[in-house]
Amino acid sequence: MTRPPVRVLIVEDEPIISRDIERRLKDQGYEVTGIVRDSTSAIEQAREEAPDVVLMDIKLKDGPSGIMAAKVIRDDLRIPVIFLTANSDEATVSKARLAEPYGFVVKPFSDPALRTAIEIALAKHEEEMRVLRDLDRLYNLMEEGSDHDYLFVKSKGRQVRLRMRDITYFEALKDYVGIHVGGQRFVVHSTLQDVEARIPAKAFMRVHRSYIVRLDKIQSVEDGQVTMENERQPVPIGGSFLGKVRDRLDPL
């Protein structure tokens, strides 16, 4: 099945350069949705035309820089932005990283370099969207399963149902969360904060900035750590959480 033309918005305040980029893109089979010269127009055009990718000069002549516009387009519209720049110095690149662009193309650039940057940006964006879709699906299943005491997680290409009452603890793993069930660990793309907002507060408690445990799975508490049922490794208790843990366990 043939892929439809990738739609590109050009944000460049030098007319000669923008027309050259437009010609190059069309020669390579891309569709140009428009050419704008300032950051305000860039945001408006991105919102109206919904291009697949935006090529944006970092330094525009209007007030807000291309970096600010790129951040809005990425965060609010979820459209990948590739920066065009004549400056590859560390200061410029460091500032541009704040917008989390999908790539950089340094002027003057070749057609293969431009095409490679666009294709990599599209692939990266599709992967991020897939992760977000999986994450939304997980959250929906967690919310759906809250009344039935279960949630679904993806494991080895299949959806696995986990009963809430079988989960011993959740562990933060940078951009992921480990769900521990009877000595097994399932990993999902999420944050501990998001998971905490979606699990029964009466049954679970955060005992460390990186750990949430199920209270009725606790076997013992000593020496600043918690021993959990059917788990080999103890869970540490953060100093600021120790008093809260004792308060929750006293009535049991």
Contacts in CASP RR format, 6 or more apart in sequence:
PFRMAT RR
TARGET T0000
AUTHOR 0000-0000-0000
METHOD contacts of the structure
MODEL  1
MTRPPVRVLIVEDEPIISRDIERRLKDQGYEVTGIVRDSTSAIEQAREEA
PDVVLMDIKLKDGPSGIMAAKVIRDDLRIPVIFLTANSDEATVSKARLAE
PYGFVVKPFSDPALRTAIEIALAKHEEEMRVLRDLDRLYNLMEEGSDHDY
LFVKSKGRQVRLRMRDITYFEALKDYVGIHVGGQRFVVHSTLQDVEARIP
AKAFMRVHRSYIVRLDKIQSVEDGQVTMENERQPVPIGGSFLGKVRDRLD
PL
5 29 0 8 1.000
5 30 0 8 1.000
5 31 0 8 1.000
6 29 0 8 1.000
6 30 0 8 1.000
6 31 0 8 1.000
6 52 0 8 1.000
6 53 0 8 1.000
6 118 0 8 1.000
6 122 0 8 1.000
7 30 0 8 1.000
7 31 0 8 1.000
7 32 0 8 1.000
7 33 0 8 1.000
7 49 0 8 1.000
7 50 0 8 1.000
7 51 0 8 1.000
7 52 0 8 1.000
7 53 0 8 1.000
8 25 0 8 1.000
8 30 0 8 1.000
8 31 0 8 1.000
8 32 0 8 1.000
8 33 0 8 1.000
8 51 0 8 1.000
8 52 0 8 1.000
8 53 0 8 1.000
8 54 0 8 1.000
8 55 0 8 1.000
8 118 0 8 1.000
9 32 0 8 1.000
9 33 0 8 1.000
9 34 0 8 1.000
9 36 0 8 1.000
9 42 0 8 1.000
9 45 0 8 1.000
9 46 0 8 1.000
9 49 0 8 1.000
9 51 0 8 1.000
9 53 0 8 1.000
9 54 0 8 1.000
9 55 0 8 1.000
10 18 0 8 1.000
10 21 0 8 1.000
10 22 0 8 1.000
10 25 0 8 1.000
10 32 0 8 1.000
10 34 0 8 1.000
10 35 0 8 1.000
10 36 0 8 1.000
10 55 0 8 1.000
11 35 0 8 1.000
11 36 0 8 1.000
11 37 0 8 1.000
11 39 0 8 1.000
11 41 0 8 1.000
11 42 0 8 1.000
11 54 0 8 1.000
11 55 0 8 1.000
11 56 0 8 1.000
11 57 0 8 1.000
11 60 0 8 1.000
11 66 0 8 1.000
11 69 0 8 1.000
12 18 0 8 1.000
12 21 0 8 1.000
12 35 0 8 1.000
12 37 0 8 1.000
12 55 0 8 1.000
12 56 0 8 1.000
12 57 0 8 1.000
12 84 0 8 1.000
13 37 0 8 1.000
13 38 0 8 1.000
13 57 0 8 1.000
13 60 0 8 1.000
13 61 0 8 1.000
13 62 0 8 1.000
14 57 0 8 1.000
17 107 0 8 1.000
18 35 0 8 1.000
18 37 0 8 1.000
19 35 0 8 1.000
21 55 0 8 1.000
21 84 0 8 1.000
21 114 0 8 1.000
22 32 0 8 1.000
22 35 0 8 1.000
24 111 0 8 1.000
24 114 0 8 1.000
25 31 0 8 1.000
25 32 0 8 1.000
25 114 0 8 1.000
26 32 0 8 1.000
27 111 0 8 1.000
28 111 0 8 1.000
28 114 0 8 1.000
28 115 0 8 1.000
30 118 0 8 1.000
33 45 0 8 1.000
33 49 0 8 1.000
33 51 0 8 1.000
34 45 0 8 1.000
34 49 0 8 1.000
36 42 0 8 1.000
36 45 0 8 1.000
37 60 0 8 1.000
37 61 0 8 1.000
37 62 0 8 1.000
38 60 0 8 1.000
38 61 0 8 1.000
38 62 0 8 1.000
38 63 0 8 1.000
39 60 0 8 1.000
39 62 0 8 1.000
39 63 0 8 1.000
39 64 0 8 1.000
39 65 0 8 1.000
39 66 0 8 1.000
39 68 0 8 1.000
39 69 0 8 1.000
40 62 0 8 1.000
40 64 0 8 1.000
40 69 0 8 1.000
42 54 0 8 1.000
42 56 0 8 1.000
42 66 0 8 1.000
42 69 0 8 1.000
42 73 0 8 1.000
43 69 0 8 1.000
43 72 0 8 1.000
43 73 0 8 1.000
45 51 0 8 1.000
46 54 0 8 1.000
46 73 0 8 1.000
46 77 0 8 1.000
46 79 0 8 1.000
47 77 0 8 1.000
50 77 0 8 1.000
50 79 0 8 1.000
51 79 0 8 1.000
52 79 0 8 1.000
52 80 0 8 1.000
52 122 0 8 1.000
53 79 0 8 1.000
53 80 0 8 1.000
53 81 0 8 1.000
53 82 0 8 1.000
53 102 0 8 1.000
53 118 0 8 1.000
53 121 0 8 1.000
53 122 0 8 1.000
53 125 0 8 1.000
54 70 0 8 1.000
54 73 0 8 1.000
54 79 0 8 1.000
54 80 0 8 1.000
54 81 0 8 1.000
54 82 0 8 1.000
55 82 0 8 1.000
55 84 0 8 1.000
55 105 0 8 1.000
55 118 0 8 1.000
56 66 0 8 1.000
56 69 0 8 1.000
56 70 0 8 1.000
56 81 0 8 1.000
56 82 0 8 1.000
56 83 0 8 1.000
56 84 0 8 1.000
57 66 0 8 1.000
57 83 0 8 1.000
57 84 0 8 1.000
57 85 0 8 1.000
58 65 0 8 1.000
58 66 0 8 1.000
58 67 0 8 1.000
58 83 0 8 1.000
58 84 0 8 1.000
58 85 0 8 1.000
58 87 0 8 1.000
58 92 0 8 1.000
58 96 0 8 1.000
59 65 0 8 1.000
59 66 0 8 1.000
59 85 0 8 1.000
59 87 0 8 1.000
60 66 0 8 1.000
60 69 0 8 1.000
66 99 0 8 1.000
67 95 0 8 1.000
67 96 0 8 1.000
67 98 0 8 1.000
67 99 0 8 1.000
68 99 0 8 1.000
70 81 0 8 1.000
70 83 0 8 1.000
70 96 0 8 1.000
70 99 0 8 1.000
70 101 0 8 1.000
71 98 0 8 1.000
71 99 0 8 1.000
71 100 0 8 1.000
73 79 0 8 1.000
73 81 0 8 1.000
74 80 0 8 1.000
74 81 0 8 1.000
74 99 0 8 1.000
74 100 0 8 1.000
74 101 0 8 1.000
78 129 0 8 1.000
80 102 0 8 1.000
80 121 0 8 1.000
80 122 0 8 1.000
80 124 0 8 1.000
80 125 0 8 1.000
81 99 0 8 1.000
81 101 0 8 1.000
81 102 0 8 1.000
82 101 0 8 1.000
82 102 0 8 1.000
82 103 0 8 1.000
82 104 0 8 1.000
82 105 0 8 1.000
82 117 0 8 1.000
82 118 0 8 1.000
82 121 0 8 1.000
83 96 0 8 1.000
83 99 0 8 1.000
83 101 0 8 1.000
83 103 0 8 1.000
83 104 0 8 1.000
83 105 0 8 1.000
84 105 0 8 1.000
84 107 0 8 1.000
84 109 0 8 1.000
85 92 0 8 1.000
85 96 0 8 1.000
85 104 0 8 1.000
85 105 0 8 1.000
85 106 0 8 1.000
85 107 0 8 1.000
86 106 0 8 1.000
86 107 0 8 1.000
88 104 0 8 1.000
88 106 0 8 1.000
93 104 0 8 1.000
96 104 0 8 1.000
102 120 0 8 1.000
102 121 0 8 1.000
102 124 0 8 1.000
102 125 0 8 1.000
103 117 0 8 1.000
103 120 0 8 1.000
103 121 0 8 1.000
104 117 0 8 1.000
105 113 0 8 1.000
105 114 0 8 1.000
105 117 0 8 1.000
131 189 0 8 1.000
134 154 0 8 1.000
134 189 0 8 1.000
135 188 0 8 1.000
135 189 0 8 1.000
135 190 0 8 1.000
138 151 0 8 1.000
138 152 0 8 1.000
138 153 0 8 1.000
138 154 0 8 1.000
138 188 0 8 1.000
138 190 0 8 1.000
139 194 0 8 1.000
139 198 0 8 1.000
141 151 0 8 1.000
141 152 0 8 1.000
142 151 0 8 1.000
142 195 0 8 1.000
142 198 0 8 1.000
142 199 0 8 1.000
143 198 0 8 1.000
145 151 0 8 1.000
146 164 0 8 1.000
146 198 0 8 1.000
146 199 0 8 1.000
146 200 0 8 1.000
149 163 0 8 1.000
149 164 0 8 1.000
149 165 0 8 1.000
150 161 0 8 1.000
150 162 0 8 1.000
150 163 0 8 1.000
150 164 0 8 1.000
151 161 0 8 1.000
151 162 0 8 1.000
151 164 0 8 1.000
152 159 0 8 1.000
152 160 0 8 1.000
152 161 0 8 1.000
152 162 0 8 1.000
153 159 0 8 1.000
153 160 0 8 1.000
153 162 0 8 1.000
153 179 0 8 1.000
153 186 0 8 1.000
153 188 0 8 1.000
154 160 0 8 1.000
154 188 0 8 1.000
155 186 0 8 1.000
160 186 0 8 1.000
162 179 0 8 1.000
162 181 0 8 1.000
162 186 0 8 1.000
164 199 0 8 1.000
164 200 0 8 1.000
164 203 0 8 1.000
165 203 0 8 1.000
165 214 0 8 1.000
165 216 0 8 1.000
166 181 0 8 1.000
166 182 0 8 1.000
167 179 0 8 1.000
167 180 0 8 1.000
167 181 0 8 1.000
167 214 0 8 1.000
167 217 0 8 1.000
168 180 0 8 1.000
168 181 0 8 1.000
168 182 0 8 1.000
168 183 0 8 1.000
168 213 0 8 1.000
168 214 0 8 1.000
168 217 0 8 1.000
168 228 0 8 1.000
168 229 0 8 1.000
168 230 0 8 1.000
168 231 0 8 1.000
169 180 0 8 1.000
169 211 0 8 1.000
169 212 0 8 1.000
169 213 0 8 1.000
169 214 0 8 1.000
169 217 0 8 1.000
169 228 0 8 1.000
169 231 0 8 1.000
169 235 0 8 1.000
170 177 0 8 1.000
170 178 0 8 1.000
170 179 0 8 1.000
170 180 0 8 1.000
170 192 0 8 1.000
170 195 0 8 1.000
170 196 0 8 1.000
170 199 0 8 1.000
170 204 0 8 1.000
170 211 0 8 1.000
170 212 0 8 1.000
170 213 0 8 1.000
171 177 0 8 1.000
171 178 0 8 1.000
171 180 0 8 1.000
171 185 0 8 1.000
171 192 0 8 1.000
171 210 0 8 1.000
171 211 0 8 1.000
172 178 0 8 1.000
172 191 0 8 1.000
172 192 0 8 1.000
172 209 0 8 1.000
172 210 0 8 1.000
172 211 0 8 1.000
173 187 0 8 1.000
175 189 0 8 1.000
175 191 0 8 1.000
176 187 0 8 1.000
176 188 0 8 1.000
176 189 0 8 1.000
176 190 0 8 1.000
177 187 0 8 1.000
177 188 0 8 1.000
177 190 0 8 1.000
177 191 0 8 1.000
177 192 0 8 1.000
177 195 0 8 1.000
178 185 0 8 1.000
178 186 0 8 1.000
178 187 0 8 1.000
178 188 0 8 1.000
179 185 0 8 1.000
179 186 0 8 1.000
179 187 0 8 1.000
179 188 0 8 1.000
180 228 0 8 1.000
180 231 0 8 1.000
182 229 0 8 1.000
182 230 0 8 1.000
182 231 0 8 1.000
183 230 0 8 1.000
183 231 0 8 1.000
183 232 0 8 1.000
192 206 0 8 1.000
192 209 0 8 1.000
192 210 0 8 1.000
192 211 0 8 1.000
192 212 0 8 1.000
195 212 0 8 1.000
196 204 0 8 1.000
196 206 0 8 1.000
196 212 0 8 1.000
199 212 0 8 1.000
203 214 0 8 1.000
203 215 0 8 1.000
203 216 0 8 1.000
204 212 0 8 1.000
204 213 0 8 1.000
204 214 0 8 1.000
204 215 0 8 1.000
205 212 0 8 1.000
205 213 0 8 1.000
205 215 0 8 1.000
205 244 0 8 1.000
205 245 0 8 1.000
205 248 0 8 1.000
206 212 0 8 1.000
206 241 0 8 1.000
207 213 0 8 1.000
207 226 0 8 1.000
207 235 0 8 1.000
207 236 0 8 1.000
207 237 0 8 1.000
207 238 0 8 1.000
207 241 0 8 1.000
207 245 0 8 1.000
208 235 0 8 1.000
208 236 0 8 1.000
208 237 0 8 1.000
208 238 0 8 1.000
208 241 0 8 1.000
209 238 0 8 1.000
211 235 0 8 1.000
211 236 0 8 1.000
213 226 0 8 1.000
213 228 0 8 1.000
213 235 0 8 1.000
214 228 0 8 1.000
215 248 0 8 1.000
215 249 0 8 1.000
215 252 0 8 1.000
217 228 0 8 1.000
217 229 0 8 1.000
217 230 0 8 1.000
218 226 0 8 1.000
218 227 0 8 1.000
218 228 0 8 1.000
218 229 0 8 1.000
218 249 0 8 1.000
219 227 0 8 1.000
219 228 0 8 1.000
219 229 0 8 1.000
220 226 0 8 1.000
220 227 0 8 1.000
221 227 0 8 1.000
221 237 0 8 1.000
221 245 0 8 1.000
221 246 0 8 1.000
221 249 0 8 1.000
224 236 0 8 1.000
224 237 0 8 1.000
224 238 0 8 1.000
224 239 0 8 1.000
224 242 0 8 1.000
225 234 0 8 1.000
225 235 0 8 1.000
225 236 0 8 1.000
225 237 0 8 1.000
226 234 0 8 1.000
226 235 0 8 1.000
226 236 0 8 1.000
226 237 0 8 1.000
226 245 0 8 1.000
227 234 0 8 1.000
227 235 0 8 1.000
228 234 0 8 1.000
228 235 0 8 1.000
237 245 0 8 1.000
END
